[in-house]
Amino acid sequence: MIRTVLYLLISIFLLTFLRYVIGAITRGFSDVLRPKAPGQDTTSAGRGETAGELKRDPVCGTFVAAGASVRKTVRGEVVYFCSEACRNKYLDS
């Protein structure tokens, strides 16, 4: 009985570890293989922002993930937009 419980706990641990390793490898390949969007500014990549951090679009008020946003540096400050259309409206005004 104790041996069965021990095998079960070891199996759970190994599966969790294996899932973590496979996820890390998949994220690494997706970052390498994903092409950059044509209007995307990558100047904020070194500031420790995570992909899940939400930023507010100043034009329409939509919250968008920092990693998936269209970025533009305006007067030394990075501004985040949900789409290129919102970026263009912001720049036109």
C-alpha positions in Angstrom: 0.0 0.0 0.0 2.8 2.5 0.9 4.7 1.5 -2.2 1.7 2.3 -4.4 1.2 5.7 -2.8 4.9 6.4 -3.2 4.8 5.4 -6.9 1.8 7.6 -7.4 3.5 10.6 -5.8 6.7 10.1 -7.8 4.6 9.8 -11.0 2.8 13.0 -10.3 6.1 14.8 -9.6 7.7 13.5 -12.8 4.7 14.4 -14.9 4.7 17.9 -13.5 8.4 18.3 -14.1 8.0 16.9 -17.7 5.2 19.3 -18.4 7.3 22.3 -17.2 10.2 21.3 -19.4 8.1 20.8 -22.5 6.4 24.1 -21.9 9.7 25.9 -21.5 11.0 24.4 -24.7 7.8 25.3 -26.6 7.9 28.9 -25.4 11.5 29.1 -26.5 10.8 27.9 -30.0 7.7 30.0 -30.4 9.7 33.2 -29.5 12.3 32.3 -32.1 9.9 31.3 -34.8 7.2 34.1 -34.4 7.8 36.9 -36.8 7.7 40.4 -35.5 4.7 42.5 -36.6 5.6 45.4 -38.9 4.7 48.3 -36.6 5.9 46.7 -33.4 8.5 48.6 -31.4 10.6 46.3 -29.2 12.4 49.0 -27.2 10.6 48.0 -24.0 11.7 44.4 -24.1 14.6 44.9 -21.7 12.6 46.6 -19.0 11.3 43.4 -17.3 7.7 43.6 -18.7 5.9 40.3 -18.9 3.6 39.2 -21.7 0.7 39.1 -19.4 1.0 42.6 -18.1 -2.0 44.7 -19.3 -1.6 48.2 -20.8 -4.4 50.6 -21.6 -4.9 51.9 -25.1 -5.1 55.7 -24.9 -7.5 55.9 -27.9 -10.2 53.4 -27.3 -9.5 52.4 -23.6 -9.1 48.7 -24.4 -6.7 46.8 -22.1 -4.2 44.8 -24.2 -1.3 42.5 -23.1 2.0 44.3 -23.4 3.5 41.4 -25.4 0.7 41.5 -28.0 0.3 45.2 -28.3 1.4 47.6 -31.0 3.9 49.9 -29.4 5.1 53.4 -30.4 7.6 55.6 -28.7 6.2 59.1 -28.4 8.4 61.8 -26.8 10.5 59.2 -25.1 7.6 57.3 -23.6 6.4 53.9 -24.9 2.6 54.0 -25.7 0.7 50.8 -26.1 -2.2 50.3 -28.7 -4.6 47.5 -29.3 -4.3 47.9 -33.1 -2.5 49.9 -35.8 -5.7 51.8 -36.5 -5.7 53.1 -32.9 -2.0 54.0 -33.2 -2.7 55.9 -36.4 -5.6 57.8 -34.8 -3.4 58.7 -31.8 -0.6 60.0 -34.1 -3.1 62.0 -36.3 -4.5 63.9 -33.3 
